[in-house]
Amino acid sequence: MLKRRVLLLGVVLICTGLLLLSGCSSSGKGAEQGEKEKGKAAQGVTELTFGSGSLGSVGYTALEAMCNVINRYEPTLKCSAISTAGGPENIVLLFNKKIDVGHTNSSDWFKAYKGEKPFKEKLEPVQLLSYGSTASLIVVKANSNIKSLQDLKGKKLAVGPAGSTLAQAQINYMKVAGIEGIQYVYLSFEEGKDAFISGNVDAYTALFQNGKPYPVTMQVEAATPVRYLPTDPKADKALVDAKVGYVLMDIPKSASKYLENPIPALHTTMVLAVHPDMPEEIAYKITKTLVEHSDDLIKISSDLGAVKPENVTKGLLEGIPVHPGAAKYYKEKGIWSDRLTTTK
């Protein structure tokens, strides 16, 4: 009986010892983790989530590249990008505190500020930098008797797929310019290219990204000598003033051997959005790091070719505030534009 009691006491002591050892081990691990957190806090590292776009989209690759560069060159920031549905969702996510930085297109901003669809309420993010743009010009064959947009009356113009944003924008532009009687032809970009080259349409809507022709536009130029029609200055101004997301910028002469001079065109731009309460120091660091390491961005994503000091403010929107941290950097670099405003 005594032996059984001694044996039971031994088992209890062993178990108690194991529990104490286990507790010590756990406490040590917790202390170690706590020290790591203290060390991290001491280093002043701020974690940021970037909302991008759908997998494989320009927005997705662009923000992945941005996070890569920030993590490489700015030790006080740690960024990660998540896939989203794009601009409108990113603006909502900013105000739900789900992300810190969001990819957007300029057409998203004024709808958000007005609370128009797809937004359910007014949301007012602020701008950091512009990192790309898309524009279109009407192209005709070099020997065509079409010399201006007004001459398109009664002519066939390929405007892109039926129901596409491009087709709707092109038709709306002609209405604003007061040009009627155009025969709009709805074809894919490839089909439109072939129809233009073969002479089945009189004019074609050519696309440019970041001041360079799309591949399909280059194919048109390679197939036949062309001429680009000048835009309508009054329509350009009216649409910029309407605040629907357009920015008027030149397509440079270098974009095409068929351009004798830079040609102004309406652009939609990609704009990095943040919540107004982002600390000024963080906004400054993000902007500075991306602009000053633009060569690294371009190596990762060619779509970021516009992230140069001479470009990053051109695509920002008038009437929408620029974050004070970004504005501070632009003023230091001498690239701030008086057409822009800030929240201060």
Short mmCIF file of the C-alpha atoms (twelve columns), coordinates in Angstrom:
data_MODEL
# 
_entry.id   MODEL 
# 
loop_
_atom_site.group_PDB 
_atom_site.id 
_atom_site.type_symbol 
_atom_site.label_atom_id 
_atom_site.label_alt_id 
_atom_site.label_comp_id 
_atom_site.label_asym_id 
_atom_site.label_seq_id 
_atom_site.Cartn_x 
_atom_site.Cartn_y 
_atom_site.Cartn_z 
_atom_site.pdbx_PDB_model_num 
ATOM 1   C CA . MET A 1   0.000   0.000  0.000   1 
ATOM 2   C CA . LEU A 2   2.850   2.326  0.959   1 
ATOM 3   C CA . LYS A 3   4.637   1.447  -2.241  1 
ATOM 4   C CA . ARG A 4   1.506   2.381  -4.223  1 
ATOM 5   C CA . ARG A 5   1.310   5.747  -2.412  1 
ATOM 6   C CA . VAL A 6   4.991   6.435  -3.085  1 
ATOM 7   C CA . LEU A 7   4.513   5.478  -6.743  1 
ATOM 8   C CA . LEU A 8   1.460   7.760  -7.105  1 
ATOM 9   C CA . LEU A 9   3.319   10.609 -5.397  1 
ATOM 10  C CA . GLY A 10  6.200   10.122 -7.812  1 
ATOM 11  C CA . VAL A 11  3.872   10.273 -10.798 1 
ATOM 12  C CA . VAL A 12  2.257   13.476 -9.482  1 
ATOM 13  C CA . LEU A 13  5.661   15.091 -8.930  1 
ATOM 14  C CA . ILE A 14  6.827   14.133 -12.414 1 
ATOM 15  C CA . CYS A 15  3.650   15.508 -14.003 1 
ATOM 16  C CA . THR A 16  3.896   18.682 -11.954 1 
ATOM 17  C CA . GLY A 17  7.497   19.073 -13.038 1 
ATOM 18  C CA . LEU A 18  6.570   18.621 -16.679 1 
ATOM 19  C CA . LEU A 19  3.799   21.193 -16.371 1 
ATOM 20  C CA . LEU A 20  6.182   23.665 -14.763 1 
ATOM 21  C CA . LEU A 21  8.746   23.031 -17.479 1 
ATOM 22  C CA . SER A 22  6.061   23.445 -20.096 1 
ATOM 23  C CA . GLY A 23  4.920   26.668 -18.501 1 
ATOM 24  C CA . CYS A 24  8.474   27.988 -18.379 1 
ATOM 25  C CA . SER A 25  8.992   27.082 -22.002 1 
ATOM 26  C CA . SER A 26  5.768   28.805 -23.037 1 
ATOM 27  C CA . SER A 27  6.618   31.881 -20.983 1 
ATOM 28  C CA . GLY A 28  10.032  32.011 -22.600 1 
ATOM 29  C CA . LYS A 29  8.502   31.821 -26.079 1 
ATOM 30  C CA . GLY A 30  6.000   34.535 -25.232 1 
ATOM 31  C CA . ALA A 31  8.750   36.725 -23.852 1 
ATOM 32  C CA . GLU A 32  10.823  36.121 -26.962 1 
ATOM 33  C CA . GLN A 33  7.878   37.089 -29.192 1 
ATOM 34  C CA . GLY A 34  7.285   40.160 -27.057 1 
ATOM 35  C CA . GLU A 35  10.913  41.187 -27.479 1 
ATOM 36  C CA . LYS A 36  10.556  40.801 -31.237 1 
ATOM 37  C CA . GLU A 37  7.486   43.031 -31.248 1 
ATOM 38  C CA . LYS A 38  9.301   45.590 -29.096 1 
ATOM 39  C CA . GLY A 39  12.253  45.467 -31.462 1 
ATOM 40  C CA . LYS A 40  9.960   45.966 -34.425 1 
ATOM 41  C CA . ALA A 41  8.250   48.907 -32.767 1 
ATOM 42  C CA . ALA A 42  11.627  50.355 -31.847 1 
ATOM 43  C CA . GLN A 43  12.691  50.191 -35.484 1 
ATOM 44  C CA . GLY A 44  9.609   52.188 -36.443 1 
ATOM 45  C CA . VAL A 45  8.419   49.851 -39.180 1 
ATOM 46  C CA . THR A 46  4.949   50.643 -40.542 1 
ATOM 47  C CA . GLU A 47  3.054   47.877 -42.325 1 
ATOM 48  C CA . LEU A 48  0.953   48.970 -45.332 1 
ATOM 49  C CA . THR A 49  -1.535  47.102 -47.511 1 
ATOM 50  C CA . PHE A 50  -1.848  48.142 -51.154 1 
ATOM 51  C CA . GLY A 51  -5.096  47.372 -53.008 1 
ATOM 52  C CA . SER A 52  -4.263  46.604 -56.641 1 
ATOM 53  C CA . GLY A 53  -6.577  45.098 -59.268 1 
ATOM 54  C CA . SER A 54  -7.608  41.774 -60.725 1 
ATOM 55  C CA . LEU A 55  -4.863  39.183 -61.163 1 
ATOM 56  C CA . GLY A 56  -2.743  39.950 -64.215 1 
ATOM 57  C CA . SER A 57  -4.180  43.450 -64.744 1 
ATOM 58  C CA . VAL A 58  -2.048  46.583 -65.118 1 
ATOM 59  C CA . GLY A 59  -3.162  47.703 -61.653 1 
ATOM 60  C CA . TYR A 60  -2.128  44.385 -60.140 1 
ATOM 61  C CA . THR A 61  1.360   44.304 -61.680 1 
ATOM 62  C CA . ALA A 62  1.907   48.013 -60.998 1 
ATOM 63  C CA . LEU A 63  1.204   47.832 -57.276 1 
ATOM 64  C CA . GLU A 64  3.128   44.587 -56.859 1 
ATOM 65  C CA . ALA A 65  6.102   46.439 -58.368 1 
ATOM 66  C CA . MET A 66  5.574   49.413 -56.060 1 
ATOM 67  C CA . CYS A 67  5.573   47.197 -52.959 1 
ATOM 68  C CA . ASN A 68  8.710   45.463 -54.173 1 
ATOM 69  C CA . VAL A 69  10.571  48.759 -54.580 1 
ATOM 70  C CA . ILE A 70  9.350   50.288 -51.297 1 
ATOM 71  C CA . ASN A 71  10.323  47.161 -49.351 1 
ATOM 72  C CA . ARG A 72  13.758  47.239 -50.966 1 
ATOM 73  C CA . TYR A 73  14.611  50.882 -50.429 1 
ATOM 74  C CA . GLU A 74  12.565  52.193 -47.479 1 
ATOM 75  C CA . PRO A 75  13.366  50.204 -44.300 1 
ATOM 76  C CA . THR A 76  10.690  51.927 -42.200 1 
ATOM 77  C CA . LEU A 77  7.864   50.682 -44.429 1 
ATOM 78  C CA . LYS A 78  6.745   47.126 -45.120 1 
ATOM 79  C CA . CYS A 79  4.226   46.790 -47.950 1 
ATOM 80  C CA . SER A 80  2.113   43.966 -49.315 1 
ATOM 81  C CA . ALA A 81  -0.315  44.082 -52.253 1 
ATOM 82  C CA . ILE A 82  -3.672  42.314 -52.405 1 
ATOM 83  C CA . SER A 83  -5.788  41.611 -55.468 1 
ATOM 84  C CA . THR A 84  -9.064  43.547 -55.687 1 
ATOM 85  C CA . ALA A 85  -11.712 44.436 -58.249 1 
ATOM 86  C CA . GLY A 86  -9.904  47.698 -59.008 1 
ATOM 87  C CA . GLY A 87  -10.427 51.427 -58.524 1 
ATOM 88  C CA . PRO A 88  -13.958 51.764 -57.119 1 
ATOM 89  C CA . GLU A 89  -13.500 48.886 -54.679 1 
ATOM 90  C CA . ASN A 90  -10.129 50.246 -53.586 1 
ATOM 91  C CA . ILE A 91  -11.645 53.618 -52.703 1 
ATOM 92  C CA . VAL A 92  -14.279 51.875 -50.580 1 
ATOM 93  C CA . LEU A 93  -11.617 49.695 -48.953 1 
ATOM 94  C CA . LEU A 94  -9.602  52.791 -48.024 1 
ATOM 95  C CA . PHE A 95  -12.524 54.171 -46.047 1 
ATOM 96  C CA . ASN A 96  -13.298 50.781 -44.496 1 
ATOM 97  C CA . LYS A 97  -9.661  50.741 -43.291 1 
ATOM 98  C CA . LYS A 98  -9.008  47.481 -45.131 1 
ATOM 99  C CA . ILE A 99  -6.166  48.922 -47.219 1 
ATOM 100 C CA . ASP A 100 -3.816  51.904 -46.883 1 
ATOM 101 C CA . VAL A 101 -3.083  52.662 -50.549 1 
ATOM 102 C CA . GLY A 102 -5.209  51.964 -53.613 1 
ATOM 103 C CA . HIS A 103 -4.849  51.759 -57.397 1 
ATOM 104 C CA . THR A 104 -7.471  53.855 -59.211 1 
ATOM 105 C CA . ASN A 105 -8.292  55.325 -62.605 1 
ATOM 106 C CA . SER A 106 -9.082  59.028 -62.915 1 
ATOM 107 C CA . SER A 107 -12.649 58.248 -63.964 1 
ATOM 108 C CA . ASP A 108 -13.296 56.807 -60.469 1 
ATOM 109 C CA . TRP A 109 -12.550 59.970 -58.518 1 
ATOM 110 C CA . PHE A 110 -15.297 62.420 -59.380 1 
ATOM 111 C CA . LYS A 111 -17.932 59.695 -59.053 1 
ATOM 112 C CA . ALA A 112 -16.631 58.960 -55.558 1 
ATOM 113 C CA . TYR A 113 -16.641 62.628 -54.579 1 
ATOM 114 C CA . LYS A 114 -20.205 63.006 -55.849 1 
ATOM 115 C CA . GLY A 115 -21.410 59.706 -54.405 1 
ATOM 116 C CA . GLU A 116 -22.517 58.520 -57.856 1 
ATOM 117 C CA . LYS A 117 -22.749 54.873 -58.929 1 
ATOM 118 C CA . PRO A 118 -21.060 52.552 -58.246 1 
ATOM 119 C CA . PHE A 119 -20.541 54.402 -54.946 1 
ATOM 120 C CA . LYS A 120 -23.331 54.413 -52.353 1 
ATOM 121 C CA . GLU A 121 -22.088 57.533 -50.561 1 
ATOM 122 C CA . LYS A 122 -19.617 60.372 -50.982 1 
ATOM 123 C CA . LEU A 123 -16.024 59.299 -50.409 1 
ATOM 124 C CA . GLU A 124 -13.110 61.716 -50.611 1 
ATOM 125 C CA . PRO A 125 -9.676  60.094 -50.917 1 
ATOM 126 C CA . VAL A 126 -6.586  62.181 -51.723 1 
ATOM 127 C CA . GLN A 127 -3.956  61.760 -54.435 1 
ATOM 128 C CA . LEU A 128 -0.324  60.661 -54.137 1 
ATOM 129 C CA . LEU A 129 1.022   60.315 -57.667 1 
ATOM 130 C CA . SER A 130 0.054   59.497 -61.242 1 
ATOM 131 C CA . TYR A 131 1.733   56.445 -62.745 1 
ATOM 132 C CA . GLY A 132 0.274   55.936 -66.207 1 
ATOM 133 C CA . SER A 133 -2.198  57.192 -68.777 1 
ATOM 134 C CA . THR A 134 -4.281  56.072 -71.738 1 
ATOM 135 C CA . ALA A 135 -5.422  58.229 -74.645 1 
ATOM 136 C CA . SER A 136 -6.861  57.823 -78.120 1 
ATOM 137 C CA . LEU A 137 -6.476  59.668 -81.421 1 
ATOM 138 C CA . ILE A 138 -8.346  59.282 -84.680 1 
ATOM 139 C CA . VAL A 139 -6.086  58.071 -87.471 1 
ATOM 140 C CA . VAL A 140 -6.748  58.155 -91.238 1 
ATOM 141 C CA . LYS A 141 -4.633  57.098 -94.179 1 
ATOM 142 C CA . ALA A 142 -2.068  59.643 -95.297 1 
ATOM 143 C CA . ASN A 143 -3.809  60.169 -98.658 1 
ATOM 144 C CA . SER A 144 -7.303  60.558 -97.141 1 
ATOM 145 C CA . ASN A 145 -9.328  63.702 -97.811 1 
ATOM 146 C CA . ILE A 146 -10.332 63.722 -94.135 1 
ATOM 147 C CA . LYS A 147 -8.342  66.612 -92.644 1 
ATOM 148 C CA . SER A 148 -10.203 67.248 -89.382 1 
ATOM 149 C CA . LEU A 149 -12.754 65.674 -87.067 1 
ATOM 150 C CA . GLN A 150 -15.467 67.703 -88.803 1 
ATOM 151 C CA . ASP A 151 -14.658 65.876 -92.042 1 
ATOM 152 C CA . LEU A 152 -15.727 62.576 -90.453 1 
ATOM 153 C CA . LYS A 153 -19.364 63.391 -91.155 1 
ATOM 154 C CA . GLY A 154 -20.766 60.625 -93.347 1 
ATOM 155 C CA . LYS A 155 -17.596 58.530 -92.894 1 
ATOM 156 C CA . LYS A 156 -17.073 55.166 -91.224 1 
ATOM 157 C CA . LEU A 157 -15.160 55.316 -87.942 1 
ATOM 158 C CA . ALA A 158 -14.069 52.184 -86.036 1 
ATOM 159 C CA . VAL A 159 -14.564 53.007 -82.350 1 
ATOM 160 C CA . GLY A 160 -13.927 49.678 -80.623 1 
ATOM 161 C CA . PRO A 161 -16.237 46.910 -79.387 1 
ATOM 162 C CA . ALA A 162 -19.942 47.692 -78.940 1 
ATOM 163 C CA . GLY A 163 -20.677 48.847 -75.392 1 
ATOM 164 C CA . SER A 164 -17.008 49.320 -74.545 1 
ATOM 165 C CA . THR A 165 -15.799 52.293 -72.513 1 
ATOM 166 C CA . LEU A 166 -13.737 53.411 -75.495 1 
ATOM 167 C CA . ALA A 167 -16.686 53.366 -77.899 1 
ATOM 168 C CA . GLN A 168 -18.928 55.248 -75.486 1 
ATOM 169 C CA . ALA A 169 -16.229 57.830 -74.785 1 
ATOM 170 C CA . GLN A 170 -15.538 58.380 -78.474 1 
ATOM 171 C CA . ILE A 171 -19.215 58.863 -79.334 1 
ATOM 172 C CA . ASN A 172 -19.673 61.232 -76.406 1 
ATOM 173 C CA . TYR A 173 -16.630 63.222 -77.514 1 
ATOM 174 C CA . MET A 174 -18.071 63.742 -80.976 1 
ATOM 175 C CA . LYS A 175 -21.366 64.906 -79.456 1 
ATOM 176 C CA . VAL A 176 -19.557 67.440 -77.291 1 
ATOM 177 C CA . ALA A 177 -17.624 68.596 -80.364 1 
ATOM 178 C CA . GLY A 178 -20.940 69.000 -82.232 1 
ATOM 179 C CA . ILE A 179 -20.023 66.516 -84.947 1 
ATOM 180 C CA . GLU A 180 -22.977 64.527 -86.288 1 
ATOM 181 C CA . GLY A 181 -23.560 62.003 -89.055 1 
ATOM 182 C CA . ILE A 182 -20.581 59.747 -88.346 1 
ATOM 183 C CA . GLN A 183 -21.127 56.061 -89.132 1 
ATOM 184 C CA . TYR A 184 -19.805 54.294 -86.060 1 
ATOM 185 C CA . VAL A 185 -18.477 50.801 -86.667 1 
ATOM 186 C CA . TYR A 186 -18.155 48.502 -83.644 1 
ATOM 187 C CA . LEU A 187 -15.258 46.083 -83.976 1 
ATOM 188 C CA . SER A 188 -12.579 44.653 -81.715 1 
ATOM 189 C CA . PHE A 189 -9.257  46.451 -81.882 1 
ATOM 190 C CA . GLU A 190 -7.813  43.731 -84.117 1 
ATOM 191 C CA . GLU A 191 -10.850 43.644 -86.385 1 
ATOM 192 C CA . GLY A 192 -10.919 47.432 -86.571 1 
ATOM 193 C CA . LYS A 193 -7.246  47.484 -87.511 1 
ATOM 194 C CA . ASP A 194 -7.845  45.020 -90.358 1 
ATOM 195 C CA . ALA A 195 -10.919 46.918 -91.555 1 
ATOM 196 C CA . PHE A 196 -8.963  50.176 -91.626 1 
ATOM 197 C CA . ILE A 197 -5.969  48.709 -93.444 1 
ATOM 198 C CA . SER A 198 -8.225  47.058 -96.037 1 
ATOM 199 C CA . GLY A 199 -10.222 50.262 -96.558 1 
ATOM 200 C CA . ASN A 200 -13.538 48.972 -95.153 1 
ATOM 201 C CA . VAL A 201 -13.595 51.873 -92.666 1 
ATOM 202 C CA . ASP A 202 -12.347 55.411 -93.246 1 
ATOM 203 C CA . ALA A 203 -10.862 56.077 -89.818 1 
ATOM 204 C CA . TYR A 204 -9.661  54.128 -86.817 1 
ATOM 205 C CA . THR A 205 -9.446  54.872 -83.088 1 
ATOM 206 C CA . ALA A 206 -5.757  54.460 -82.205 1 
ATOM 207 C CA . LEU A 207 -4.723  53.951 -78.584 1 
ATOM 208 C CA . PHE A 208 -1.664  55.240 -76.729 1 
ATOM 209 C CA . GLN A 209 -0.417  54.281 -73.280 1 
ATOM 210 C CA . ASN A 210 2.068   56.419 -71.353 1 
ATOM 211 C CA . GLY A 211 2.742   58.420 -74.516 1 
ATOM 212 C CA . LYS A 212 3.536   55.352 -76.593 1 
ATOM 213 C CA . PRO A 213 1.372   53.590 -79.198 1 
ATOM 214 C CA . TYR A 214 -0.365  50.332 -78.309 1 
ATOM 215 C CA . PRO A 215 1.004   47.322 -80.250 1 
ATOM 216 C CA . VAL A 216 -2.120  47.297 -82.457 1 
ATOM 217 C CA . THR A 217 -1.553  50.986 -83.256 1 
ATOM 218 C CA . MET A 218 2.017   50.169 -84.261 1 
ATOM 219 C CA . GLN A 219 0.684   47.446 -86.551 1 
ATOM 220 C CA . VAL A 220 -1.535  50.004 -88.295 1 
ATOM 221 C CA . GLU A 221 1.431   52.306 -88.851 1 
ATOM 222 C CA . ALA A 222 3.551   49.422 -90.141 1 
ATOM 223 C CA . ALA A 223 0.884   48.453 -92.685 1 
ATOM 224 C CA . THR A 224 0.128   51.846 -94.249 1 
ATOM 225 C CA . PRO A 225 1.195   55.514 -94.080 1 
ATOM 226 C CA . VAL A 226 -1.200  57.403 -91.788 1 
ATOM 227 C CA . ARG A 227 -2.123  60.840 -90.469 1 
ATOM 228 C CA . TYR A 228 -3.432  61.661 -87.001 1 
ATOM 229 C CA . LEU A 229 -6.312  64.123 -86.766 1 
ATOM 230 C CA . PRO A 230 -6.020  67.009 -84.294 1 
ATOM 231 C CA . THR A 231 -8.488  66.990 -81.418 1 
ATOM 232 C CA . ASP A 232 -11.134 69.679 -80.870 1 
ATOM 233 C CA . PRO A 233 -9.840  72.254 -78.321 1 
ATOM 234 C CA . LYS A 234 -13.330 73.314 -77.222 1 
ATOM 235 C CA . ALA A 235 -14.450 69.725 -76.645 1 
ATOM 236 C CA . ASP A 236 -11.224 69.002 -74.757 1 
ATOM 237 C CA . LYS A 237 -11.782 71.945 -72.421 1 
ATOM 238 C CA . ALA A 238 -15.468 71.175 -71.947 1 
ATOM 239 C CA . LEU A 239 -14.763 67.588 -70.878 1 
ATOM 240 C CA . VAL A 240 -11.932 68.573 -68.532 1 
ATOM 241 C CA . ASP A 241 -14.169 71.236 -66.962 1 
ATOM 242 C CA . ALA A 242 -17.002 68.708 -66.635 1 
ATOM 243 C CA . LYS A 243 -14.848 66.801 -64.122 1 
ATOM 244 C CA . VAL A 244 -15.523 63.333 -65.426 1 
ATOM 245 C CA . GLY A 245 -11.933 62.141 -65.019 1 
ATOM 246 C CA . TYR A 246 -10.065 63.496 -68.041 1 
ATOM 247 C CA . VAL A 247 -6.658  65.159 -68.024 1 
ATOM 248 C CA . LEU A 248 -5.418  67.067 -71.092 1 
ATOM 249 C CA . MET A 249 -1.821  66.129 -71.913 1 
ATOM 250 C CA . ASP A 250 0.326   66.010 -75.037 1 
ATOM 251 C CA . ILE A 251 1.113   62.817 -76.876 1 
ATOM 252 C CA . PRO A 252 4.783   63.497 -77.665 1 
ATOM 253 C CA . LYS A 253 6.172   63.772 -81.175 1 
ATOM 254 C CA . SER A 254 8.391   60.782 -80.389 1 
ATOM 255 C CA . ALA A 255 5.298   58.544 -80.109 1 
ATOM 256 C CA . SER A 256 5.044   58.186 -83.887 1 
ATOM 257 C CA . LYS A 257 7.003   59.009 -87.003 1 
ATOM 258 C CA . TYR A 258 3.709   60.341 -88.356 1 
ATOM 259 C CA . LEU A 259 3.487   63.094 -85.739 1 
ATOM 260 C CA . GLU A 260 5.127   66.349 -86.827 1 
ATOM 261 C CA . ASN A 261 4.482   67.963 -83.426 1 
ATOM 262 C CA . PRO A 262 3.180   66.937 -80.003 1 
ATOM 263 C CA . ILE A 263 -0.589  66.578 -80.136 1 
ATOM 264 C CA . PRO A 264 -2.888  67.327 -77.179 1 
ATOM 265 C CA . ALA A 265 -5.354  64.610 -76.236 1 
ATOM 266 C CA . LEU A 266 -7.636  63.694 -73.369 1 
ATOM 267 C CA . HIS A 267 -6.117  61.078 -71.099 1 
ATOM 268 C CA . THR A 268 -7.512  58.899 -68.363 1 
ATOM 269 C CA . THR A 269 -4.801  58.392 -65.777 1 
ATOM 270 C CA . MET A 270 -3.898  55.902 -63.084 1 
ATOM 271 C CA . VAL A 271 -3.671  57.636 -59.711 1 
ATOM 272 C CA . LEU A 272 -2.481  56.279 -56.376 1 
ATOM 273 C CA . ALA A 273 -5.130  57.005 -53.717 1 
ATOM 274 C CA . VAL A 274 -4.840  57.186 -49.929 1 
ATOM 275 C CA . HIS A 275 -7.095  58.137 -47.027 1 
ATOM 276 C CA . PRO A 276 -6.785  61.802 -45.953 1 
ATOM 277 C CA . ASP A 277 -5.663  60.765 -42.450 1 
ATOM 278 C CA . MET A 278 -2.498  58.988 -43.636 1 
ATOM 279 C CA . PRO A 279 0.423   60.521 -41.683 1 
ATOM 280 C CA . GLU A 280 2.333   63.091 -43.721 1 
ATOM 281 C CA . GLU A 281 5.678   61.378 -43.158 1 
ATOM 282 C CA . ILE A 282 4.434   58.069 -44.592 1 
ATOM 283 C CA . ALA A 283 2.868   59.700 -47.667 1 
ATOM 284 C CA . TYR A 284 6.141   61.581 -48.215 1 
ATOM 285 C CA . LYS A 285 8.239   58.406 -47.966 1 
ATOM 286 C CA . ILE A 286 6.006   56.441 -50.363 1 
ATOM 287 C CA . THR A 287 6.070   59.205 -52.970 1 
ATOM 288 C CA . LYS A 288 9.800   59.887 -52.662 1 
ATOM 289 C CA . THR A 289 10.769  56.203 -52.821 1 
ATOM 290 C CA . LEU A 290 8.660   55.440 -55.895 1 
ATOM 291 C CA . VAL A 291 9.747   58.500 -57.874 1 
ATOM 292 C CA . GLU A 292 13.434  58.263 -57.019 1 
ATOM 293 C CA . HIS A 293 13.586  54.548 -57.850 1 
ATOM 294 C CA . SER A 294 11.484  54.676 -61.006 1 
ATOM 295 C CA . ASP A 295 14.133  52.769 -62.980 1 
ATOM 296 C CA . ASP A 296 13.608  49.786 -60.687 1 
ATOM 297 C CA . LEU A 297 9.833   50.047 -61.117 1 
ATOM 298 C CA . ILE A 298 10.140  49.960 -64.907 1 
ATOM 299 C CA . LYS A 299 12.377  46.878 -64.744 1 
ATOM 300 C CA . ILE A 300 9.600   45.060 -62.896 1 
ATOM 301 C CA . SER A 301 6.648   46.463 -64.894 1 
ATOM 302 C CA . SER A 302 6.998   48.323 -68.201 1 
ATOM 303 C CA . ASP A 303 3.541   49.814 -67.542 1 
ATOM 304 C CA . LEU A 304 5.204   52.111 -64.984 1 
ATOM 305 C CA . GLY A 305 7.259   54.003 -67.548 1 
ATOM 306 C CA . ALA A 306 5.439   57.222 -66.623 1 
ATOM 307 C CA . VAL A 307 6.799   57.277 -63.066 1 
ATOM 308 C CA . LYS A 308 9.386   59.971 -63.733 1 
ATOM 309 C CA . PRO A 309 9.787   63.316 -61.947 1 
ATOM 310 C CA . GLU A 310 8.609   65.161 -65.069 1 
ATOM 311 C CA . ASN A 311 5.422   63.063 -65.309 1 
ATOM 312 C CA . VAL A 312 4.076   62.096 -61.894 1 
ATOM 313 C CA . THR A 313 2.126   65.307 -61.304 1 
ATOM 314 C CA . LYS A 314 0.836   65.729 -64.855 1 
ATOM 315 C CA . GLY A 315 -1.810  63.043 -64.489 1 
ATOM 316 C CA . LEU A 316 -3.081  64.273 -61.121 1 
ATOM 317 C CA . LEU A 317 -6.587  65.705 -61.139 1 
ATOM 318 C CA . GLU A 318 -7.533  69.338 -60.748 1 
ATOM 319 C CA . GLY A 319 -10.062 69.931 -58.003 1 
ATOM 320 C CA . ILE A 320 -9.023  66.821 -56.040 1 
ATOM 321 C CA . PRO A 321 -6.576  67.413 -53.136 1 
ATOM 322 C CA . VAL A 322 -3.048  66.016 -53.188 1 
ATOM 323 C CA . HIS A 323 -1.863  64.588 -49.865 1 
ATOM 324 C CA . PRO A 324 0.333   67.131 -48.004 1 
ATOM 325 C CA . GLY A 325 3.144   64.568 -47.730 1 
ATOM 326 C CA . ALA A 326 3.253   64.060 -51.500 1 
ATOM 327 C CA . ALA A 327 2.900   67.812 -52.102 1 
ATOM 328 C CA . LYS A 328 5.886   68.430 -49.808 1 
ATOM 329 C CA . TYR A 329 8.062   66.131 -51.911 1 
ATOM 330 C CA . TYR A 330 6.909   67.677 -55.202 1 
ATOM 331 C CA . LYS A 331 7.660   71.179 -53.949 1 
ATOM 332 C CA . GLU A 332 11.126  70.093 -52.795 1 
ATOM 333 C CA . LYS A 333 11.805  68.656 -56.257 1 
ATOM 334 C CA . GLY A 334 10.392  71.709 -58.041 1 
ATOM 335 C CA . ILE A 335 7.710   69.680 -59.859 1 
ATOM 336 C CA . TRP A 336 4.634   70.965 -58.041 1 
ATOM 337 C CA . SER A 337 2.025   72.465 -60.355 1 
ATOM 338 C CA . ASP A 338 -0.054  75.506 -59.396 1 
ATOM 339 C CA . ARG A 339 -3.113  73.882 -60.958 1 
ATOM 340 C CA . LEU A 340 -3.079  71.379 -58.072 1 
ATOM 341 C CA . THR A 341 -4.324  71.832 -54.522 1 
ATOM 342 C CA . THR A 342 -3.572  70.109 -51.232 1 
ATOM 343 C CA . THR A 343 -5.533  69.523 -48.038 1 
ATOM 344 C CA . LYS A 344 -3.535  72.207 -46.216 1 
# 
